[in-house]
Amino acid sequence: MANIGDPGSYKTLSSAAKNVNYAYEPTNATEAFLNYADVLGAKNETELCKKACNEIIKANQADDKLHNYSKALSIYSKYFGVEVLPLLLKAVDNANKPFRYSVLNLAEKTGDISATRQWIEKAQKSSDEIKAEIIDMLGRRGDELAVDFVNENLNSASEMVRTESINALLKLQGKEAIPVFVDHLAKGQDIEATKTALLQELDKQHLAPVAAQLGKTSGKTKAAFIDLIAAKSGTQYFNQILSTTASANTDEKEAAFKALKRVSTYENVDDILKLLLSVSGETEIAETQMAAQFLPLRELKLSKKQPAKFCRLLIQPIKKSELLRYFLK
């Protein structure tokens, strides 16, 4: 009966769903009524389709029946497009997070720039949690009208809102957002989220804005910029990284030593060996040793030295006296 979509079956199918309180049970009355609403839409029985959807929405506000509510919204969206927007704007206030996610999935694909504008207005009046979720949807939606609003929320007091703003801005602007992300990271907030965003868009040839922050930042923030340079093999910034291995700040120093293996080239072999002579901590020795191992040894000019011994010094625990004798030959 539901699959036929006869308008005359409306009362029967609606009553059957009501009688079981829209629960899922052996007769599948609720599922049948939902399918019926879908078939009505497909057959262009628009008024009855809307009536059925509204009836289901009204009767399924309880937390254990939100799946029916979600399905009715999906049917409404499928056949009436942007007309579902007022229903979505209302539904997103629901306390159930998975349900809100289903609502915003529909919102992502519904309407044009005017719909984007309404979602921005909605977000401005919402709690931080719901605002963050709307910002996430706006990023997926891809309408650049949202860029200014998302940018503003990088300064939110809520970490949740800031993090979703970073992710949304990445989707909306891609590489164009790099200067904004660099400035945001320089403030020392949302370090991991901002690093992740920058890693997706930076490349070795465009690390200058990142490297410029090495002399302007400190601590975990400076360490984050070092991590970015290392991740993109920024060998042109070897000297800056090397100098930071002498930092009194633990975060900076650790990041610099870890970065060495990614920013060193054969031209830096002397600096790496000198560093091996100067360090004493096990971790520092191991990281410097690893940096030497990563050098393209086939390009080293070792004709006057002993390649076999050189390699052995890099892969075995180092005795400084032995390295010193080798280095001074």
Phi, psi and omega in degrees: 000315181296321183288340178283322177074032178288124179306331180291348181270359187303307186298319182296312183289322177297314180297320181297320179292320178296321183296333177259013178056038177056028177270161174270122183210178189306328182281346181056035183296321180293313178299322180296319181291322177296316178297323179298316178300319179296316180294323177301317178297318180296330180268009178066026172273070193296317183294317179292324178298312178298319180300315180296314180299314180296323178295316179295316180300313182297323186271356187234046180275342181294151185301325182278002180235013183294339177296326176290318177303312181298318180295320179296320177296321179296318178295316180300315180296320183299320186256344184234005174053234187295344178299341180283348187306312178301326179291322179291318179299328177281317185295331184292348177279355182298146183285346184274114185296312178301324178295316178300323179298319179294323178296314183287335172297321176291319182298324181305327186252008187250127172086178182247210183299329178293327176292320177301317180298320179292325178290326175296315178299321179296316181298322181298335182257001187264166174296164181301320182297312181288324176301316180299320180292322178293319178299318176302315179296320180297325176295315179292329181294323173082013179274117184292351173303333184278352187303311182298317179298316180296317178302316179303323185279358169294343180259011180298151175287344182268123177298323180299315180293318180297316181298315179292330177293320177299311181296320181292318181296324176300316179291323184283325188237342180058231184298334180297339183273356184305311179301322179295317181294320179297315178297320181293317179296325180297338178283347178085010179257150173052047187301310184293316181296319181289321176300315180301316179296314181295324179299330181284339186244337182285156169219169187302326184281352184232043181266358185305315180297330178287310181299328180298338181275350182297326180271359184247350185236173181209169175062220182299328180293313178297321178300322179295320178293324176297317179302320180295316179298317179296317182299332180257016177052051182283070183298336180292350181246024180305314185298320178295321179291315180302315181296331181285345176295344178264006182297147176279349180273126185299315181297315180297314184296313180299316180297319181295315179296319179294331183282337188308316184294341181264343185245002182269147172231177181300335180291344184260010186301318180297318179296322180293317179294321177297321178295322178299326179289333188265339185271156182230333181291144182300316181294319180295319178297314183298317181292320180291320176300318179295322178299319179294320179297329182280350180295146177286085188300332181297343182262355180287144177267092186249019187301328182264003180243195183238094184307320183296316180292321178303312181296322180297323179296332184275337186253354178247160174306135189268131169259122187299325182296321180291317179297321182296315179300320180293316187292330184271357180294000000 
